[in-house]
């Protein structure tokens, strides 16, 4: 038995493949969650929050957003391995290994921010100190979305059909990484960056450390989303029924809407005083655009920087190569 999955190749890799290009982009855009986000920026965020007039309900809204992001990054780090085992292309496998590594880095960033900013601010302002794992921060729709994603990914270990692969990409790369995550970034940018969209955020609290960390994460996520969209588009062109894409994403949209929409247990609006209904509308538009592109086999996948663009603002942080 050959050690290699394909021993007919003249060279080990195809440098011109889509996955190889994304792999090189990941290597080029490497960042360190412990070094590239300066201690001084996190200290500045800590001071600005401590000195601000932010109320405990609004501060808890920020904590809820960060807790959900951190838990989501941890979940997708754990759930991606079956995809790497399912793929039969070394170039695609190489790219997915960078994605697993990057999800782990995102998990590390949110853990660091909670330890270095969130807990010290809560202590300084006399607010309740909470854990990022506190169940109060995770709505039923959020939990169900990630449970379904885990199931779809682990199904790849038993079902080797193209249809199962499309469903896994729709759950992981499109519903979670593209729609849910991008909607969350949209809210953070609106609430805590002067270059973000105007969604009626209260005050003008600029958290540069948080926004810089998010900009690095978004750049990574642009590659992840682009890879998933490209794979689904190829599978549809190869014969998978495009209705699977439409039906899967439409079925998951209500869970995304529940995760980002109005919290019945909260007061004072959503994240940073934002109108949560605007986030639901943004998520719905994201789903429609993703479906339109990937079910049209002649459509070009947008470049990374476009995939992570935050509509309505200067969006200075997002970068990437096609």
C-alpha positions as CSV (number, residue, x, y, z in Angstrom):
1,X,0.0,0.0,0.0
2,X,1.4,3.4,-0.9
3,X,2.2,5.9,1.8
4,X,0.6,8.6,-0.3
5,X,-3.0,9.1,-1.2
6,X,-2.0,9.9,-4.8
7,X,1.4,8.5,-6.0
8,X,0.8,9.6,-9.6
9,X,1.8,13.2,-9.0
10,X,5.1,14.5,-10.3
11,X,5.4,16.8,-7.2
12,X,3.9,16.5,-3.8
13,X,1.7,19.6,-4.0
14,X,-0.3,21.6,-6.6
15,X,0.8,25.2,-5.9
16,X,-1.9,26.6,-8.2
17,X,-4.9,25.0,-6.4
18,X,-7.4,27.2,-4.6
19,X,-6.5,25.5,-1.3
20,X,-2.8,26.0,-1.8
21,X,-3.4,29.7,-2.3
22,X,-5.4,30.0,0.9
23,X,-2.7,28.0,2.8
24,X,0.0,30.4,1.7
25,X,-2.3,33.3,2.7
26,X,-2.7,31.8,6.2
27,X,1.1,31.4,6.5
28,X,1.8,34.9,5.3
29,X,-0.8,36.5,7.7
30,X,0.2,34.6,10.8
31,X,-0.4,36.5,14.1
32,X,0.2,35.8,17.7
33,X,-2.7,36.4,20.2
34,X,-0.2,36.8,23.0
35,X,2.3,39.2,21.3
36,X,0.6,41.0,18.4
37,X,-2.1,42.5,20.7
38,X,0.0,44.8,22.8
39,X,-0.4,44.8,26.6
40,X,-0.7,48.6,26.4
41,X,-3.9,48.3,24.2
42,X,-5.5,45.9,26.7
43,X,-4.5,48.2,29.6
44,X,-6.0,51.1,27.7
45,X,-9.3,49.2,27.2
46,X,-9.3,48.3,30.9
47,X,-8.8,51.9,31.9
48,X,-11.4,53.3,29.5
49,X,-14.0,50.8,30.7
50,X,-13.1,51.5,34.4
51,X,-13.3,55.2,33.9
52,X,-16.5,55.1,31.8
53,X,-20.0,55.4,33.0
54,X,-21.0,52.1,31.5
55,X,-23.8,50.5,33.5
56,X,-23.7,47.0,34.8
57,X,-26.4,45.7,32.3
58,X,-24.5,47.2,29.4
59,X,-21.2,45.8,30.7
60,X,-22.9,42.4,31.1
61,X,-24.0,42.7,27.4
62,X,-20.3,43.1,26.5
63,X,-19.5,40.1,28.6
64,X,-22.2,38.1,27.0
65,X,-20.9,38.9,23.5
66,X,-17.3,37.9,24.4
67,X,-18.5,34.8,26.2
68,X,-20.4,33.6,23.2
69,X,-17.5,34.3,20.9
70,X,-15.0,32.5,23.1
71,X,-17.3,29.5,23.5
72,X,-17.9,29.4,19.8
73,X,-14.2,29.5,18.9
74,X,-13.6,26.7,21.4
75,X,-16.4,24.7,19.9
76,X,-15.3,25.0,16.3
77,X,-11.7,24.2,17.3
78,X,-13.0,20.9,18.7
79,X,-15.4,20.1,15.8
80,X,-13.2,20.7,12.7
81,X,-11.1,17.5,12.8
82,X,-13.6,15.2,11.1
83,X,-13.5,17.5,8.0
84,X,-9.7,17.1,7.8
85,X,-10.1,13.3,8.0
86,X,-12.8,13.3,5.3
87,X,-11.0,15.3,2.7
88,X,-8.8,13.4,0.2
89,X,-6.7,16.4,-1.1
90,X,-3.4,17.1,0.7
91,X,-3.7,20.8,-0.2
92,X,-7.2,21.0,1.4
93,X,-6.0,19.1,4.4
94,X,-3.1,21.5,4.8
95,X,-5.5,24.5,4.7
96,X,-7.8,22.9,7.2
97,X,-4.9,22.4,9.6
98,X,-4.3,26.2,9.5
99,X,-7.9,26.7,10.2
100,X,-7.9,24.5,13.3
101,X,-4.8,26.4,14.5
102,X,-6.4,29.7,13.9
103,X,-9.6,28.8,15.7
104,X,-7.4,27.8,18.7
105,X,-5.7,31.2,18.5
106,X,-9.1,32.9,18.5
107,X,-10.0,30.9,21.6
108,X,-6.8,32.1,23.3
109,X,-7.5,35.8,22.5
110,X,-11.0,35.8,24.0
111,X,-9.6,34.0,27.1
112,X,-6.8,36.6,27.4
113,X,-9.3,39.5,27.0
114,X,-11.5,38.2,29.8
115,X,-8.6,37.7,32.2
116,X,-6.8,40.9,31.4
117,X,-9.7,43.3,30.8
118,X,-13.2,42.0,31.8
119,X,-12.5,40.6,35.3
120,X,-10.3,43.5,36.4
121,X,-13.0,46.0,35.2
122,X,-15.8,44.2,37.0
123,X,-13.7,44.2,40.3
124,X,-12.8,47.9,39.9
125,X,-16.4,49.0,39.3
126,X,-17.9,46.8,42.0
127,X,-19.8,44.7,39.4
128,X,-20.5,41.0,39.9
129,X,-17.5,39.0,38.6
130,X,-18.7,36.3,36.3
131,X,-17.1,33.4,34.4
132,X,-17.2,33.3,30.6
133,X,-18.7,29.8,30.9
134,X,-21.7,31.1,32.9
135,X,-24.9,29.6,31.4
136,X,-26.6,33.0,31.5
137,X,-24.6,34.0,28.4
138,X,-25.8,31.2,26.1
139,X,-29.3,31.2,24.8
140,X,-31.1,28.1,23.7
141,X,-30.8,29.0,20.0
142,X,-27.1,29.4,20.3
143,X,-26.7,26.1,22.1
144,X,-28.8,24.3,19.5
145,X,-26.9,25.9,16.6
146,X,-23.6,24.5,17.9
147,X,-25.0,21.2,18.8
148,X,-26.3,20.8,15.2
149,X,-22.9,21.9,13.9
150,X,-21.1,19.3,16.0
151,X,-23.5,16.6,14.7
152,X,-23.0,17.6,11.1
153,X,-19.3,17.6,11.4
154,X,-19.1,14.2,13.2
155,X,-21.5,12.7,10.6
156,X,-18.6,13.0,8.1
157,X,-16.9,10.1,10.0
158,X,-19.8,7.8,9.0
159,X,-21.3,9.3,5.8
160,X,-18.9,9.8,2.9
161,X,-21.5,11.3,0.6
162,X,-21.0,14.7,-1.0
163,X,-24.4,15.7,0.4
164,X,-23.1,15.2,4.0
165,X,-20.0,17.3,3.1
166,X,-22.2,20.1,1.8
167,X,-24.3,20.0,5.0
168,X,-21.2,20.2,7.2
169,X,-19.8,23.2,5.3
170,X,-23.2,24.9,5.5
171,X,-23.3,24.4,9.3
172,X,-19.7,25.2,10.1
173,X,-18.3,27.6,7.5
174,X,-21.5,29.4,6.5
175,X,-24.0,29.5,9.3
176,X,-21.5,29.7,12.2
177,X,-18.4,31.3,10.7
178,X,-19.9,33.5,8.1
179,X,-23.3,34.5,9.4
180,X,-23.2,34.3,13.2
181,X,-19.6,35.4,13.6
182,X,-19.8,38.2,11.0
183,X,-23.0,39.5,12.6
184,X,-21.2,39.6,16.0
185,X,-18.2,41.5,14.5
186,X,-20.7,43.9,13.0
187,X,-22.1,44.6,16.5
188,X,-18.8,44.9,18.2
189,X,-17.5,47.3,15.5
190,X,-20.7,49.4,15.8
191,X,-20.5,49.6,19.6
192,X,-16.7,50.0,20.3
193,X,-15.1,51.4,17.2
194,X,-15.5,55.0,15.8
195,X,-15.1,53.5,12.2
196,X,-18.0,51.1,12.7
197,X,-21.6,51.3,11.3
198,X,-24.0,53.6,13.1
199,X,-26.5,51.4,14.9
200,X,-27.4,53.8,17.7
201,X,-24.7,52.7,20.2
202,X,-24.7,54.6,23.4
203,X,-21.7,56.8,24.1
204,X,-18.4,56.7,22.2
205,X,-16.4,54.0,24.0
206,X,-13.5,53.0,21.8
207,X,-11.9,49.7,22.9
208,X,-8.9,49.5,20.6
209,X,-7.5,46.3,22.0
210,X,-10.7,44.4,21.4
211,X,-11.2,45.9,17.9
212,X,-7.6,45.1,16.9
213,X,-8.0,41.5,18.1
214,X,-11.3,41.2,16.2
215,X,-9.7,42.6,13.1
216,X,-7.0,39.8,13.1
217,X,-9.7,37.2,13.7
218,X,-11.9,38.5,10.9
219,X,-9.0,38.3,8.5
220,X,-8.6,34.6,9.4
221,X,-12.4,34.0,9.1
222,X,-12.5,35.5,5.7
223,X,-10.2,32.6,4.5
224,X,-12.3,30.0,6.3
225,X,-15.6,31.3,4.8
226,X,-14.1,31.7,1.3
227,X,-12.8,28.1,1.5
228,X,-16.2,26.7,2.6
229,X,-18.0,28.7,-0.1
230,X,-15.6,27.5,-2.8
231,X,-16.0,23.9,-1.7
232,X,-19.8,24.0,-1.6
233,X,-19.9,25.7,-5.0
234,X,-17.7,23.0,-6.5
235,X,-19.9,20.3,-5.0
236,X,-23.0,21.8,-6.4
237,X,-21.4,22.0,-9.8
238,X,-20.5,18.3,-9.4
239,X,-24.1,17.4,-8.9
240,X,-25.2,18.1,-5.3
241,X,-28.7,19.5,-5.2
242,X,-28.4,23.2,-4.5
243,X,-31.7,23.0,-2.5
244,X,-29.6,21.3,0.3
245,X,-27.8,24.6,0.7
246,X,-30.9,26.7,0.7
247,X,-32.8,24.4,3.0
248,X,-29.9,23.9,5.5
249,X,-29.1,27.6,5.8
250,X,-32.8,28.6,6.0
251,X,-33.3,26.1,8.7
252,X,-30.4,27.4,10.7
253,X,-31.2,31.1,10.3
254,X,-33.8,31.2,13.1
255,X,-31.2,29.9,15.5
256,X,-28.7,32.6,14.4
257,X,-31.5,35.2,14.8
258,X,-32.2,34.0,18.4
259,X,-28.5,34.1,19.2
260,X,-28.1,37.7,18.1
261,X,-31.6,39.1,18.6
262,X,-33.3,40.7,21.6
263,X,-32.6,39.0,24.9
264,X,-35.9,38.7,26.8
265,X,-33.9,38.6,30.1
266,X,-31.9,41.8,29.4
267,X,-32.7,45.5,29.9
268,X,-31.2,48.5,28.2
269,X,-31.0,47.2,24.6
270,X,-28.5,44.9,23.1
271,X,-24.7,45.0,22.9
272,X,-23.5,48.5,23.7
273,X,-27.1,49.8,23.6
274,X,-27.5,48.6,20.0
275,X,-30.8,47.7,18.4
276,X,-30.6,43.9,18.3
277,X,-33.2,43.8,15.5
278,X,-30.6,45.5,13.2
279,X,-28.3,42.5,13.9
280,X,-31.1,40.0,13.0
281,X,-31.6,41.9,9.7
282,X,-27.9,41.9,9.0
283,X,-27.7,38.1,9.6
284,X,-30.7,37.5,7.3
285,X,-29.0,39.5,4.5
286,X,-25.8,37.6,5.0
287,X,-27.6,34.3,4.5
288,X,-29.3,35.5,1.4
289,X,-26.1,36.7,-0.2
290,X,-24.2,33.5,0.7
291,X,-26.9,31.3,-0.9
292,X,-27.0,33.4,-4.0
293,X,-23.3,33.1,-4.6
294,X,-22.7,29.4,-3.8
295,X,-25.7,28.1,-5.7
296,X,-24.6,29.9,-8.8
297,X,-21.7,27.8,-10.1
298,X,-20.6,30.7,-12.5
299,X,-20.3,33.2,-9.6
300,X,-16.8,34.1,-8.4
301,X,-16.1,33.7,-4.7
302,X,-15.3,37.2,-3.3
303,X,-11.8,38.0,-2.2
304,X,-11.0,37.6,1.5
305,X,-11.1,41.3,2.3
306,X,-14.6,41.5,0.9
307,X,-15.8,38.5,2.8
308,X,-14.8,40.2,6.1
309,X,-15.9,43.7,5.2
310,X,-18.1,45.3,7.8
311,X,-20.8,47.3,5.9
312,X,-21.5,50.8,7.0
313,X,-18.1,51.7,8.4
314,X,-14.5,52.5,7.5
315,X,-13.6,48.9,8.4
316,X,-9.9,49.7,8.8
317,X,-8.9,46.3,10.2
318,X,-9.8,43.7,7.6
319,X,-7.1,42.7,5.2
320,X,-6.5,39.7,3.0
321,X,-5.5,38.4,-0.3
322,X,-7.5,36.6,-2.9
